[in-house]
């Protein structure tokens, strides 16, 4: 039981640190001090140290012997690579969803689209956070509708890795409106059981998001 709790604690610290890196709380080249993080999270230095090692394996942290751990972050090239790969996988996801999606999932996607339109329509500059949350929810339901645990896991990870860049894109007024319309077209193709069209539209949607990103520095 104690060993399980230790693993669970390490996992929670890892998830929190990764979230802080991907969301921009920790900046590129910022030092991640074990003692400081441990105090902030209310844990000892051991689970923090182990989480940092795991983050190093993911390429998000660089550990320099006798010096410390530093944030690497996600570069422009990383983001572009992820979006290109993701566009193909999102297309596959939409294709499989045409065969597997349930009526409940269709209804939820329709509600998300309506809510998204509401928030964008309230004011020209819609709250980026709310629009981004709804955008993420739309894609999450699609992942679930593909009925593939592996595909859902991979796409969810990609979604997390470009979280900050994605928020910058879908949060802008013009792009938010276009993104919602693209979501609607994808859903209509799925409802019509047109797998080829759904795949093509989903692929194009992600590439449009990438084309709209504003990346002014080497790292996001």
C-alpha positions as CSV (number, residue, x, y, z in Angstrom):
1,X,0.0,0.0,0.0
2,X,2.8,2.4,0.9
3,X,4.6,1.6,-2.4
4,X,1.4,2.4,-4.3
5,X,1.0,5.7,-2.5
6,X,4.6,6.6,-3.3
7,X,4.0,5.9,-7.0
8,X,0.8,7.9,-7.0
9,X,2.6,10.8,-5.3
10,X,5.3,10.8,-7.9
11,X,2.7,10.7,-10.6
12,X,0.8,13.7,-9.3
13,X,4.0,15.7,-9.0
14,X,5.0,14.8,-12.5
15,X,1.6,15.8,-13.9
16,X,1.6,19.1,-12.1
17,X,5.1,20.0,-13.3
18,X,4.4,19.0,-16.9
19,X,1.2,21.1,-16.8
20,X,3.1,24.1,-15.5
21,X,5.7,23.8,-18.3
22,X,3.2,23.3,-21.1
23,X,1.0,26.1,-20.0
24,X,3.8,28.6,-19.6
25,X,3.9,28.9,-15.8
26,X,7.5,27.8,-16.0
27,X,9.5,29.7,-18.7
28,X,12.2,28.4,-21.0
29,X,15.6,28.1,-19.2
30,X,14.0,28.6,-15.8
31,X,15.6,26.6,-13.0
32,X,13.4,24.1,-11.3
33,X,14.6,23.9,-7.7
34,X,13.7,20.7,-5.9
35,X,13.4,22.3,-2.5
36,X,11.2,25.2,-3.7
37,X,8.9,22.9,-5.7
38,X,8.6,20.5,-2.8
39,X,7.6,23.3,-0.5
40,X,5.0,24.6,-3.0
41,X,3.5,21.2,-3.5
42,X,3.8,20.0,0.1
43,X,6.0,17.0,-0.7
44,X,9.6,15.9,-0.1
45,X,12.4,16.4,-2.6
46,X,12.4,12.7,-3.6
47,X,9.2,12.7,-5.7
48,X,10.2,16.0,-7.2
49,X,13.6,14.7,-8.2
50,X,12.0,11.6,-9.8
51,X,9.4,13.7,-11.6
52,X,12.2,15.9,-13.0
53,X,14.0,12.8,-14.3
54,X,10.8,11.7,-16.0
55,X,10.4,15.1,-17.6
56,X,13.9,14.9,-18.8
57,X,13.0,11.7,-20.7
58,X,10.2,13.6,-22.3
59,X,12.5,16.4,-23.4
60,X,10.8,19.1,-21.3
61,X,13.6,19.4,-18.8
62,X,17.4,19.5,-19.1
63,X,19.3,18.2,-16.0
64,X,22.9,19.5,-15.8
65,X,25.0,17.5,-13.3
66,X,26.1,19.5,-10.2
67,X,24.1,22.5,-11.4
68,X,20.4,21.9,-11.6
69,X,17.3,21.2,-13.7
70,X,16.1,23.7,-16.3
71,X,13.0,24.0,-18.5
72,X,13.5,23.2,-22.2
73,X,9.9,23.8,-23.3
74,X,8.5,23.3,-26.7
75,X,10.1,24.8,-29.8
76,X,8.4,26.2,-32.9
77,X,9.6,23.2,-34.8
78,X,8.2,20.8,-32.1
79,X,4.8,22.6,-32.4
80,X,4.8,22.4,-36.2
81,X,5.8,18.7,-36.2
82,X,3.1,17.9,-33.7
83,X,0.5,19.7,-35.7
84,X,1.5,17.9,-38.9
85,X,1.3,14.5,-37.3
86,X,-1.8,15.4,-35.4
87,X,-3.6,16.5,-38.6
88,X,-3.2,13.0,-40.0
89,X,-4.3,11.4,-36.7
90,X,-7.3,13.8,-36.3
91,X,-8.3,12.8,-39.8
92,X,-8.2,9.1,-38.8
93,X,-10.1,9.9,-35.6
94,X,-12.9,11.6,-37.6
95,X,-13.0,8.7,-40.1
96,X,-13.4,6.1,-37.3
97,X,-15.9,8.3,-35.5
98,X,-18.3,8.1,-38.5
99,X,-18.6,4.4,-37.7
100,X,-18.5,4.5,-33.9
101,X,-20.1,7.7,-32.7
102,X,-23.1,7.5,-30.5
103,X,-26.3,9.7,-30.5
104,X,-25.2,11.0,-27.1
105,X,-21.8,12.1,-28.4
106,X,-23.4,13.7,-31.5
107,X,-25.7,15.7,-29.1
108,X,-22.8,16.7,-26.9
109,X,-20.8,17.9,-29.9
110,X,-23.8,20.0,-31.2
111,X,-24.1,21.5,-27.7
112,X,-20.4,22.4,-27.6
113,X,-20.7,24.1,-31.0
114,X,-23.8,26.1,-29.8
115,X,-22.0,27.1,-26.6
116,X,-18.9,28.1,-28.6
117,X,-21.0,30.4,-30.9
118,X,-22.6,31.9,-27.8
119,X,-19.3,32.9,-26.2
120,X,-17.8,34.2,-29.4
121,X,-21.0,36.2,-30.1
122,X,-21.1,37.8,-26.7
123,X,-18.3,40.1,-27.7
124,X,-15.8,40.4,-30.5
125,X,-12.9,39.4,-28.4
126,X,-14.3,36.2,-26.8
127,X,-12.6,35.0,-23.5
128,X,-9.7,33.0,-24.7
129,X,-9.8,30.6,-21.8
130,X,-13.5,29.7,-22.3
131,X,-13.2,29.3,-26.1
132,X,-10.1,27.2,-25.7
133,X,-11.8,24.9,-23.1
134,X,-14.8,24.3,-25.5
135,X,-12.4,23.7,-28.4
136,X,-10.6,21.1,-26.3
137,X,-13.8,19.5,-25.2
138,X,-15.0,19.2,-28.8
139,X,-11.8,17.3,-29.8
140,X,-11.9,15.1,-26.6
141,X,-15.4,13.9,-27.5
142,X,-14.2,13.1,-31.0
143,X,-11.3,11.1,-29.6
144,X,-13.7,9.2,-27.5
145,X,-16.0,8.6,-30.4
146,X,-13.2,7.0,-32.4
147,X,-13.5,4.1,-30.0
148,X,-9.7,3.7,-29.9
149,X,-8.0,3.9,-26.6
150,X,-4.6,4.2,-28.2
151,X,-5.6,6.9,-30.6
152,X,-7.3,8.8,-27.9
153,X,-4.3,8.6,-25.6
154,X,-1.8,9.8,-28.4
155,X,-4.0,12.7,-29.5
156,X,-4.7,13.8,-25.9
157,X,-1.0,14.0,-25.3
158,X,-0.4,16.0,-28.4
159,X,-3.2,18.3,-27.3
160,X,-1.5,19.0,-24.0
161,X,1.9,19.6,-25.6
162,X,0.6,22.5,-27.7
163,X,-1.8,23.8,-25.1
164,X,-0.4,27.3,-25.0
165,X,0.0,27.7,-28.7
166,X,-3.5,26.3,-29.3
167,X,-5.0,28.8,-26.8
168,X,-3.3,31.7,-28.7
169,X,-4.8,30.5,-31.9
170,X,-8.4,29.6,-31.1
171,X,-8.7,32.5,-28.7
172,X,-8.5,35.2,-31.4
173,X,-11.9,36.4,-32.6
174,X,-11.7,35.7,-36.4
175,X,-10.0,32.3,-35.9
176,X,-12.4,31.3,-33.2
177,X,-15.4,31.8,-35.5
178,X,-13.7,29.9,-38.4
179,X,-12.7,27.1,-36.0
180,X,-16.3,26.7,-34.8
181,X,-17.5,26.6,-38.4
182,X,-14.9,23.9,-39.2
183,X,-16.1,21.9,-36.2
184,X,-19.6,22.1,-37.5
185,X,-18.6,20.9,-41.0
186,X,-16.7,18.0,-39.5
187,X,-19.7,17.0,-37.4
188,X,-22.1,17.2,-40.4
189,X,-19.8,14.9,-42.4
190,X,-19.7,12.4,-39.5
191,X,-23.5,12.5,-39.1
192,X,-23.8,11.9,-42.9
193,X,-21.4,8.9,-42.5
194,X,-19.1,10.4,-45.1
195,X,-15.8,9.1,-43.7
196,X,-13.7,10.5,-46.6
197,X,-15.1,14.0,-46.1
198,X,-14.8,13.9,-42.3
199,X,-11.2,12.8,-42.5
200,X,-10.3,15.5,-45.1
201,X,-12.1,18.2,-43.1
202,X,-10.5,17.2,-39.8
203,X,-7.1,17.1,-41.4
204,X,-7.6,20.6,-43.0
205,X,-8.9,22.0,-39.7
206,X,-5.7,21.2,-37.8
207,X,-3.5,22.6,-40.6
208,X,-5.6,25.8,-40.5
209,X,-5.0,26.0,-36.7
210,X,-1.3,25.6,-37.3
211,X,-1.2,28.3,-40.0
212,X,-2.9,30.7,-37.6
213,X,-0.4,30.3,-34.8
214,X,1.6,33.3,-33.7
215,X,5.0,32.1,-32.7
216,X,7.3,35.0,-32.1
217,X,10.1,33.2,-30.3
218,X,12.0,30.0,-30.7
219,X,10.0,28.4,-27.9
220,X,6.3,28.6,-27.1
